Amino acid sequence: MEVIVLGAGASGLSAAILLAREHGARVTVYERQLDLSQSDEESYPIGVNPRGLRTLAMVEPTMEVGDTSAKVEAWSIWEGSRRVALLPSGTVVATTRGHVVTELWRVAQQTEGVTIRMGMNLRDVDLSSSSLTFESRHDGRKADETGVVEEVVNFSGKRLLDCTGCFSKVRPAVQNADPSLGVTTTPWRLHFRNLYTAPHPAQVSLDPKVHHIFTSAGIYAAVLKGSRWVFSLSANKERDSDCDWMLAEESTAGGIERLKAHLTQHCPAALGMLEEEEYKRFFTRRTFTGQVVQLSRLHHGESILFLGDAAHSVFPATGEGINSALEDVSTLIEILASAKAQVGGDASAVHDLFASYNAARIDDSYALTEYAAFLVGTEKASVADRKRRQVAMIMMIILTKLRIFSPTWSDKSFGRLAEQRERYSVIQARWRAQRDKVEPWAERLVRCFGRSK
C-alpha cells in the first residue's frame, strides 16, 4: 500500500509511522517547512489528554511528551481577580505543540518505509489528473529566476491523507470537484500572542500545578517548562475594536504602556513575573489564529482522507485540537488492522478503508466542531449573552458536583474522567441536553441581577 501524507504535524507524522511500521505501507510525507524543530517560544502551550497520550504510546511507549510525573491538577477560571470555578484534572500532560511534533519527527526519521520530503509547499491540487503540484526551494535541481523548483506528484492508485490543517488546499479542491462535500467554516476572529517569563521568575503568585484562564480578556497562563511560565494573550476585535496595538510588529513606548495596563486590569499576577525586556519581545513574536472547520464527510472516495484540523479544526478552549487529531490516527490504524484480518492480512486488499473510517468517526467529528463553534460564538457574543453563557456554565458545574447532572466536557475531555475516552458525540449530546435545561434559568438570573444594579 502506497500512502502520501500532506503535512508533518502530529496527525501526519503519527499516521506515517504507524502505517509503515504496523501495516507495511510505503509512506511519503510532504512538508512545507525546511525544519520541524522549534523552540518553546516559536510554539504554543497545549495539554495532551488520555486520547492523545494513547496514540503517542502506540508510536513510542517511552516518548517524552512532557513531565508526566506532574500532570495538570486543575483549570482555574478567573473573572478579574476573583476565581469563579476550579475544574479538577490530573489526567493531562502539559507541553507544547512544537515539542510533540519534534518527538514524532525524530521517530519518523528512524522508521523504515517512511520518506520525508521537507521544503515542499503545496501549490495546486488537480483531482482530474490526480496530481499535486509542489514548489520546492531546497534541492539541487535547476530553479527558475525566483529560486523555486516545481514538482508534480501523481497520487493515482495511492492513498492520500490530508493533514495540512484548517486552511487545507485539498479540501476546497475536493469541494470544487464534488459539491456534495459540505464544508462549514467559522473563523475565530481573534489572534493569540505569547509572553514568557524567565526560567525562574520572581514573585510567582499563581499555583504552578494549575492552568489559569482569565476570562475578562481571554488570557491563558501556565507553566511551560520547569519553572518558566507562558501567558497567552488574545486580541479579540469582537470584544475590543481597539486592539490592533496588540498585533503590532514593532514595540513602541505606547504599545508597551498599553500592554502593561492590559495585564494590570486583567491579569495582575503576570506583572511581577515578567522581565522588562519581555514587553518589547512580545511585539516581535508570531501570532496564531484559525477557524473551526466542519465537514459533511471525511473522505473523497478511497483516494483522499481528511485527518486532524483538515477534517475538524476546533478552538483552543476545547482542549481537543491535537488530541482529536491523534485519536483520528489510532482510529484509522485500528480500522485498518480489523479490515486486514478479514482479507488475509493484505492492506492493499482493503478497498473500503476510508469509507469505514468515515462511518466510525463522522459523528464524533461533527459533535466536536459543533461544540467548538459554540465556544467561538461565546467569544463573539454581546456582553449580556456572554454573561448568560458564563452563568449557565457555572450552573452546570454546580449541578454536576451535586450529581444532578452527569459529567460532560470539562470532566470527560480534560478532567478526572478523561481516561474513559468517551466518544465526542455522546459527550456533546449530554452537554447540549443539560445546557438546554439551564439556559432559561441563566437568562432569568442575568436579568434579575441586571435590574438590581
PyMOL commands that set and color helices and strands:
alter all, ss='L'
color gray80, all
select helices_A, chain A and resi 10-23+40-42+50-59+97-109+170-177+244-247+253-266+268-273+276-282+309-312+316-318+321-342+347-349+353-380+383-401+409-413+418-420+424-452
alter helices_A, ss='H'
color red, helices_A
select strands_A, chain A and resi 2-6+26-30+45-48+72-79+82-96+114-117+120-126+131-136+149-154+159-162+183-187+190-196+210-214+219-225+228-236+291-295+299-300+304-306
alter strands_A, ss='S'
color yellow, strands_A
deselect
rebuild
show_as cartoon
